[in-house]
Amino acid sequence: MSHLHDLLAGLPGPDQAAGAAVRARATDILRPAGALARLDDLAAWVAEWQGTPTPAVRRPAALIFAADHGVAAAGVSAYPTEVTAAMLAAYEARRSTITAFAAVAGATVRAVDVGVGRPTADFRVEAALSPERLGDCVEAGVAAVEALDADLLVLGEMGIGNTTTSGAVASVLLGRPIGETTGTGAGLDPAGLDRKRSAVKRAIEINKPDPKDPLDVLAKIGGFDIAALAGVFIGGAAYDIPVVVDGVISATAALAAERLCPGARNCMIASHISEEPASRLILDALNLSPVLHAQMRLGEGTGAVAVLPLIDMALSVYRELMTFEDIGM
């Protein structure tokens, strides 16, 4: 992962002056000070990562990483593994929830296959990924950022069983009990939830991931999709592209990215709170405050894309509104 280490060597960081200019203009726009609250924060955040006091999002792009998970064999999902491939086909045919949302928001959608039909190992028995495969997935995430002509990214994923892997990763990285990080996912019944939590418990006991080494955690109990998403977050920070975090899988990857590369979280905004229990814990650990509270738990990047119109509205204020100075006050 030499390319990754090169990126980690010196992240540029946000342009604080651009953000300060937007915040200063917010106090002079023809309206009560602070009237738009979080929308002002969104505008300043985009300005910092675009490096301009007149930010605009004109080329938003959604990236979805799809992969299968060996632990699905333990009956940890309410749906069969074949759904992963079916959903990937739906993305490509533009017949999915995320593509419908993206069409309204004016975003492109790219679905990336990082392991559909080629699942990770069952982490109840052995490490989920080899170090080499982990490196390939992280690099795939970074490469996806490099290949896009985008000025804002939203991230999503698809993979039956991936709230099991995210629950495991979150439990270890946060040092929290499994019951606080692993929920019902796409709709498990109580017996299914017991199987899911038992699988996570066994995976951690068998593999003994090192909580101080996020790469070790991702390799032993992670997934192809989480690793690739972590690469995107690092790539976004490296290439000055703001990134919108989606649900719990995306948030888990964001946490791993921040542990790998302290400061990567600065390029992130949290779109919403997932119904999965780890979501709030992870966002608190990253000091990210969600924009939406809509009881969403779909994944795919849907929550992240849903925030795009709000970001557009926030930025339009700075391009179009008059100021008190303009009217001589």
FINU-101351 format. One line per 5 residues: for each residue x negated, y, z of N, C-alpha, C. Coordinates in steps of 0.05 Angstrom, whole numbers. Each point is the difference from the previous one (the first is absolute). Layout:
BEGIN
X:Y:Z:X:Y:Z:X:Y:Z | ...
***
This chain:
BEGIN
-17:-24:0:17:24:0:-17:25:0 | -21:0:-17:-19:22:0:14:26:-8 | 19:-1:-19:14:24:-8:15:12:23 | 13:-17:16:14:9:24:-18:15:19 | -24:-12:4:-18:12:19:-10:27:-11
-2:3:-26:-7:26:-11:21:21:6 | 25:-9:-3:22:19:6:0:8:29 | -6:-19:18:1:6:28:-22:19:9 | -21:3:-17:-23:15:8:6:30:4 | 19:11:-15:5:28:3:26:9:-11
22:-3:15:26:9:-10:1:30:1 | 11:13:-21:-1:29:-2:18:14:21 | 23:-12:6:17:12:20:18:21:-12 | 21:8:15:19:20:-11:-11:28:-1 | 11:16:-18:-7:28:-3:16:17:21
-12:4:23:14:14:21:9:29:-8 | -16:13:-16:6:27:-9:25:1:-16 | 4:-20:-18:24:-1:-16:25:-4:17 | -3:-18:20:23:-4:18:6:24:16 | -21:14:9:5:24:16:13:22:-17
-6:1:-25:12:20:-18:30:-5:-3 | 7:-26:-2:29:-7:-2:14:7:26 | -12:-6:22:13:5:26:3:31:4 | -20:15:-9:2:29:2:23:11:-17 | 2:-11:-24:22:9:-18:27:-7:12
1:-23:14:25:-8:12:11:20:20 | -18:14:13:9:20:19:10:26:-13 | -6:3:-26:8:24:-14:23:-4:-20 | 7:-25:-5:22:-5:-18:27:11:11 | 17:8:-17:25:13:7:20:-20:13
-5:-5:25:16:-19:16:-10:1:28 | 15:-10:19:-10:-1:28:-25:-17:2 | -19:9:15:-25:-15:4:6:-28:11 | -13:-21:-11:4:-27:10:26:-13:-8 | 16:13:-17:26:-11:-6:0:-27:-14
-21:-6:-14:-1:-26:-14:-18:-21:13 | -12:8:22:-14:-20:18:-17:-20:-16 | 8:-25:-1:-17:-21:-12:-5:5:-29 | 18:13:-14:-5:6:-29:-24:18:-3 | -3:19:18:-24:17:-1:-25:-17:5
2:-19:18:-23:-18:5:-7:-16:-25 | 21:-10:-13:-5:-16:-25:-14:17:-21 | 9:25:-3:-13:17:-20:-29:6:6 | -6:5:26:-28:5:7:-17:-25:-4 | 12:-23:7:-15:-26:-4:-7:-5:-29
19:4:-18:-6:-3:-29:-21:20:-8 | 2:25:9:-19:21:-7:-28:-8:8 | -3:-11:24:-26:-7:10:-13:-22:-18 | 16:-19:-9:-12:-22:-16:-2:6:-29 | 15:20:-10:-3:9:-27:-20:23:-2
-8:11:23:-20:21:0:9:25:-13 | 26:7:3:10:25:-11:22:11:17 | 1:27:3:22:13:15:26:0:-15 | 1:-9:-25:25:-2:-15:4:-29:-9 | 6:-17:19:2:-29:-7:25:-6:-16
-2:-21:-16:23:-10:-15:-4:-30:-5 | 20:-16:2:-1:-28:-7:13:-4:-27 | -16:-5:-20:10:-3:-27:-3:-28:-11 | -18:-17:13:-5:-27:-10:1:-20:23 | 22:-2:14:1:-20:22:1:-28:-11
-13:-18:14:-2:-28:-9:5:-19:24 | 15:-21:-5:4:-21:20:-16:-24:-8 | -15:-10:19:-16:-25:-3:12:-21:17 | 6:-23:-12:11:-23:15:-19:-23:-3 | -8:-12:22:-18:-24:-1:16:-24:8
0:-20:-17:16:-24:5:-18:-24:4 | 6:-16:20:-16:-24:6:16:-20:17 | -8:-25:-2:12:-21:16:-18:-6:24 | 13:-12:21:-13:-5:26:4:-29:8 | -22:-13:5:1:-28:7:17:-7:24
2:19:19:15:-5:24:30:-2:-5 | 9:8:-24:28:-3:-6:10:-29:2 | -19:-19:-2:7:-28:3:11:-6:28 | -5:17:19:9:-5:28:29:9:4 | 14:8:-21:27:9:3:3:26:15
-18:19:-7:-1:26:14:16:22:-14 | 13:-7:-22:16:20:-15:28:-12:-6 | 19:18:-2:27:-8:-7:2:-6:-30 | -21:5:-16:1:-4:-29:-22:-19:-9 | 4:-14:-22:-21:-18:-11:-22:16:-13
-24:-13:-3:-23:14:-11:5:8:-30 | 18:-14:-13:5:7:-29:10:28:-3 | 10:12:21:10:27:-2:-22:20:-7 | -24:-5:9:-22:19:-6:-4:3:-30 | -1:-22:-15:-4:1:-29:25:13:-13
24:-7:10:24:12:-11:1:30:3 | -9:9:23:0:29:4:-22:14:-17 | -23:-13:-4:-20:11:-17:11:4:-28 | 15:-20:-10:12:2:-26:20:23:-1 | 15:3:22:20:22:1:-14:27:-1
-23:3:13:-14:26:-1:-8:5:-29 | -11:-20:-13:-10:3:-27:22:6:-20 | 25:-10:6:23:5:-17:14:25:7 | -9:14:21:12:24:10:29:-5:9 | 4:-22:14:27:-8:10:-2:-6:30
-12:18:15:-3:-4:28:7:25:15 | 2:-2:27:7:24:16:-22:21:-3 | -25:-8:1:-22:20:-1:0:14:-27 | 5:-14:-22:-1:13:-26:24:18:-3 | 23:-7:12:23:18:-1:-5:25:16
-12:-3:24:-7:23:16:-20:18:-15 | -20:-13:-11:-22:15:-13:10:16:-24 | 20:-12:-15:10:15:-23:13:26:9 | 14:-1:23:13:25:10:-22:19:9 | -21:-10:13:-21:17:11:-20:9:-21
1:-11:-24:-19:8:-21:-27:-13:4 | -2:-23:12:-25:-13:5:-4:-24:-19 | -24:-6:-8:-6:-24:-14:-3:-23:20 | 3:-24:-9:-3:-24:18:-18:-20:-14 | -21:-8:15:-18:-21:-10:0:-22:21
7:-24:-9:-1:-24:18:-26:-16:-7 | -15:-6:21:-25:-14:-3:1:-27:13 | -5:-21:-16:0:-27:10:-28:-6:12 | -1:-4:26:-25:-6:13:1:-28:13 | 20:-16:-7:1:-27:11:28:-13:-1
15:6:-21:27:-12:-3:-5:-28:-12 | 11:-20:14:-5:-28:-8:-27:-11:8 | -16:17:12:-26:-8:10:-3:9:29 | 15:-13:18:2:10:27:-26:-1:15 | -1:16:21:-22:-3:19:1:-27:13
-21:-8:14:1:-24:16:20:4:23 | 10:-22:10:19:1:23:-17:7:24 | 4:24:11:-18:9:22:5:-14:27 | 20:-19:0:3:-16:24:-22:-22:1 | -13:-4:-23:-19:-22:-2:-29:10:-4
-2:22:-16:-27:11:-7:3:29:-7 | -23:13:-5:1:28:-8:16:4:-25 | 16:22:-1:18:5:-22:-16:5:-26 | -21:16:2:-16:8:-24:-29:-5:6 | -14:-6:-22:-30:-1:2:-10:29:0
-24:5:11:-11:27:-1:-1:11:-29 | -7:-18:-19:-2:8:-28:27:9:-11 | 21:-16:6:27:7:-10:10:25:13 | -6:4:26:7:25:13:-13:24:-14 | -25:-3:-6:-14:22:-14:13:6:-27
7:-21:-14:13:4:-26:27:16:2 | 15:-7:21:26:13:4:-4:30:8 | -18:5:18:-5:28:7:-9:16:-24 | -18:-12:-15:-10:13:-25:23:5:-20 | 18:-19:-1:23:3:-18:17:24:8
2:5:26:15:24:9:-14:25:-8 | -26:1:5:-16:24:-8:1:4:-30 | -3:-22:-15:0:3:-29:27:10:-11 | 22:-8:14:26:9:-9:3:30:3 | -12:12:21:0:29:4:-16:13:-23
-23:-11:-5:-18:11:-21:14:0:-27 | 16:-21:-5:12:-3:-27:24:18:-5 | 12:10:22:24:16:-3:-6:30:-4 | 16:12:-18:0:29:-2:23:10:17 | -5:2:26:22:7:18:-10:22:20
19:16:9:-7:21:20:13:-6:27 | 15:-22:2:11:-9:25:7:-30:-3 | -7:-16:20:5:-29:-1:20:-8:21 | 18:-18:-7:16:-13:20:-5:-30:-2 | -1:-14:22:-9:-28:1:23:-19:8
0:-23:-13:19:-20:7:-12:-28:-4 | 15:-20:7:-10:-28:-1:24:-19:-4 | -7:-24:-7:20:-21:-2:-14:-27:6 | 10:-15:19:-12:-26:5:16:-14:22 | 13:-22:-7:15:-15:20:-20:-9:22
6:7:25:-17:-7:23:-18:22:9 | 1:23:-14:-21:20:7:6:16:25 | 25:-1:11:3:12:27:-12:-18:21 | -4:-26:-6:-14:-17:18:-30:7:1 | -12:4:-23:-28:7:0:-4:28:11
18:19:-6:-3:27:11:3:0:30 | 19:-17:10:3:-2:29:-25:-10:14 | -13:-20:-13:-25:-11:11:-22:21:0 | -4:14:-23:-21:20:-2:5:23:20 | 25:9:2:6:22:18:-4:-8:29
7:-25:7:-4:-9:28:-29:1:8 | -17:-9:-18:-29:0:6:-12:28:0 | 6:15:-21:-13:27:-2:10:19:22 | 25:-4:8:11:18:21:-3:-11:28 | -7:-26:2:-2:-13:26:27:-2:14
21:-5:-15:27:-2:11:11:-28:-2 | 18:-8:18:12:-27:-1:14:-5:-27 | 1:-25:-8:12:-8:-25:30:9:-1 | 14:-2:22:28:7:1:5:30:-6 | -21:17:3:3:28:-6:-7:7:-28
-11:-19:-15:-9:7:-27:13:-17:-22 | 14:-21:8:11:-19:-19:30:-3:3 | 15:10:-20:29:0:2:13:-18:-21 | 25:5:-6:16:-18:-16:-4:3:-30 | -16:19:-8:-7:3:-29:25:5:-16
4:-18:-21:22:4:-18:26:-13:10 | 1:-6:26:26:-10:11:-1:-27:12 | -21:-7:15:-2:-26:13:20:-3:22 | 9:-25:4:17:-6:23:-19:-5:24 | 11:-3:25:-18:-3:23:-19:-23:-2
9:-23:-11:-18:-23:-3:-23:7:-20 | 7:14:-21:-21:8:-19:-20:19:12 | 10:19:17:-18:18:13:-19:-15:19 | 10:-20:14:-17:-16:17:-22:-14:-16 | 7:-11:-24:-20:-12:-17:-21:20:-9
10:24:-7:-18:21:-10:-20:8:22 | 9:5:24:-17:8:21:-19:-22:9 | 9:-25:-2:-17:-23:6:-23:-2:-20 | 7:5:-26:-20:-1:-21:-22:22:5 | 9:24:7:-19:21:6:-18:-7:23
12:-11:22:-15:-7:23:-21:-21:-7 | 8:-20:-15:-19:-21:-7:-23:11:-18 | 8:18:-19:-21:11:-18:-21:15:16 | 9:15:19:-20:16:16:-17:-19:17 | 13:-20:11:-15:-19:17:-21:-16:-16
8:-9:-24:-17:-16:-17:-23:16:-12 | 6:24:-10:-20:16:-15:-16:19:17 | 10:8:23:-14:18:18:-11:24:-14 | 17:16:-13:-10:24:-14:-11:20:20 | -21:14:-8:-13:20:17:15:27:-3
13:10:21:15:25:-3:-17:24:-6 | -26:-2:5:-18:22:-6:-10:0:-28 | 7:-21:-15:-10:-3:-28:25:-3:-18 | 10:21:-11:25:-2:-16:-3:-18:-25 | -24:-2:-11:-4:-18:-23:4:-29:9
-10:-6:24:3:-27:11:30:-6:5 | 14:20:10:29:-4:5:15:-4:-26 | -6:16:-20:14:-3:-26:-6:-26:-13 | -25:-9:2:-7:-26:-13:13:-23:14 | 1:0:26:9:-23:15:31:-2:2
13:23:3:29:-2:4:16:20:-17 | -13:11:-20:13:20:-17:11:-13:-25 | 4:17:-21:11:-9:-25:-12:16:-23 | 3:-11:-24:-11:14:-24:12:27:-2 | 26:3:5:14:25:-4:-9:21:20
-3:-8:25:-9:19:21:-29:9:-6 | -17:-18:-8:-27:7:-7:-1:20:-23 | 16:-4:-20:0:18:-23:11:27:7 | 21:0:17:11:26:9:-21:15:16 | -15:-13:17:-21:13:15:-20:13:-19
-6:-14:-22:-18:12:-20:11:25:-12 | 27:1:-5:12:24:-11:-2:23:19 | 5:-5:26:-2:22:19:-28:12:1 | -20:-18:-1:-28:9:0:-5:16:-27 | 10:-11:-22:-4:13:-26:13:27:0
24:2:11:14:26:1:-16:21:15 | -11:-8:23:-17:19:15:-25:7:-15 | -12:-19:-14:-25:5:-14:4:18:-24 | 24:-2:-13:4:15:-25:20:23:4 | 5:8:25:16:23:5:29:-2:-11
11:-23:3:28:-4:-8:17:-7:24 | 20:17:7:17:-6:23:16:-26:-4 | 4:-14:22:13:-27:-2:23:-1:20 | 23:-9:-9:23:-3:17:2:-29:10 | 0:-3:26:3:-27:12:29:-8:-1
5:-26:-7:27:-10:-2:7:-13:27 | 7:-26:-1:9:-14:24:-22:-13:16 | 7:-21:14:-19:-12:19:-24:-13:-13 | 3:-12:-24:-23:-12:-13:-19:22:-8 | 10:20:-13:-16:23:-8:-13:13:24
14:3:22:-11:12:24:-22:-17:12 | 3:-26:-1:-21:-18:10:-25:3:-16 | 3:2:-27:-23:4:-17:-13:28:6 | 17:20:5:-11:26:7:-16:-1:26 | 9:-15:19:-15:-3:25:-26:-14:-5
0:-21:-16:-25:-13:-7:-20:19:-14 | 11:16:-19:-17:19:-14:-12:20:19 | 15:10:18:-10:20:20:-21:-13:17 | 3:-25:8:-20:-14:17:-25:-4:-17 | 3:-6:-25:-23:-4:-18:-14:27:-5
16:21:-3:-11:25:-9:13:23:16 | -10:5:23:13:21:17:2:27:-15 | 24:11:0:6:24:-15:17:-5:-24 | 2:-25:-8:17:-7:-23:29:8:5 | 9:0:24:28:6:7:7:29:-7
-20:17:-3:6:28:-7:14:3:-26 | -4:-19:-19:13:3:-26:28:-12:0 | 10:-10:24:25:-14:1:22:16:12 | 25:-5:-9:24:9:12:18:-24:4 | 14:-2:22:19:-22:5:27:7:-11
11:-17:-17:26:6:-12:23:-5:19 | -1:-23:14:23:-8:16:-9:-20:22 | 18:-6:18:-4:-21:20:14:-25:-10 | -16:-21:-2:12:-26:-7:15:-12:24 | 18:-18:-6:14:-14:22:-17:-21:13
-23:-7:-13:-19:-19:13:-12:13:25 | -3:-14:22:-9:12:25:-28:12:-1 | -18:-10:-17:-27:11:-1:-1:27:-12 | 20:8:-15:-1:25:-15:-6:24:18 | 16:4:21:-4:23:18:-28:-2:13
-8:-23:8:-26:-3:14:-23:8:-18 | 2:-8:-25:-22:6:-19:0:30:-6 | 23:11:-6:0:29:-6:-9:17:23 | 7:-9:25:-10:15:23:-31:-2:2 | -10:-24:-6:-30:-4:1:-14:17:-21
14:5:-23:-12:16:-21:7:30:3 | 16:6:20:10:28:5:14:11:-24 | 18:-17:-12:16:7:-23:29:1:9 | 14:22:-8:28:3:7:17:-4:-25 | 19:-19:1:16:-5:-24:19:22:-7
5:3:-26:18:20:-10:29:-9:2 | 5:-26:-7:27:-10:-1:5:-20:23 | 25:-1:9:9:-21:19:26:-11:-12 | -4:-19:-18:23:-10:-16:5:-30:4 | -12:-12:20:3:-29:6:-6:-17:-24
-21:7:-14:-8:-15:-24:-19:-23:8 | 1:-22:-15:-18:-22:4:-4:-16:-25 | 1:13:-23:-2:-14:-26:-29:-3:-9 | -17:19:6:-27:-1:-12:1:10:-28 | -17:-11:-17:-2:8:-28:-9:28:-5
-3:16:21:-6:28:-4:25:18:-1 | 23:-12:6:25:15:-2:2:23:19 | -9:-3:25:1:22:19:-19:22:-8 | -23:-8:-11:-20:20:-8:10:16:-24 | 12:-13:-19:11:14:-24:23:18:8
16:-8:20:23:16:9:-9:27:11 | -25:2:9:-10:25:10:-8:20:-22 | -5:-10:-24:-11:17:-21:18:24:-6 | 26:-3:-2:16:25:-5:-3:21:22 | -3:-10:25:-4:20:22:-27:14:-3
-20:-14:-9:-26:12:-5:2:21:-22 | 14:-7:-22:5:18:-22:14:26:10 | 20:-4:16:15:23:11:-18:18:17 | -17:-13:17:-18:15:17:-19:17:-17 | -11:-12:-21:-20:15:-16:13:21:-17
26:-4:-8:13:21:-16:3:26:15 | 2:-1:26:2:24:16:-23:19:-4 | -24:-12:-2:-24:17:-2:-5:10:-28 | 13:-12:-19:-3:9:-28:21:21:-7 | 24:-2:12:23:15:-10:11:22:18
-3:-3:26:13:19:18:-14:27:3 | 15:20:4:-11:26:5:-10:1:29 | -18:19:6:-10:4:26:10:27:11 | -4:4:26:7:26:12:-17:22:-12 | -24:-6:-8:-18:19:-12:12:9:-28
11:-20:-14:12:5:-26:22:21:1 | 15:0:22:23:19:2:-8:25:17 | -26:3:5:-9:23:14:5:0:30 | 1:-23:12:4:-1:29:-24:-14:13
***
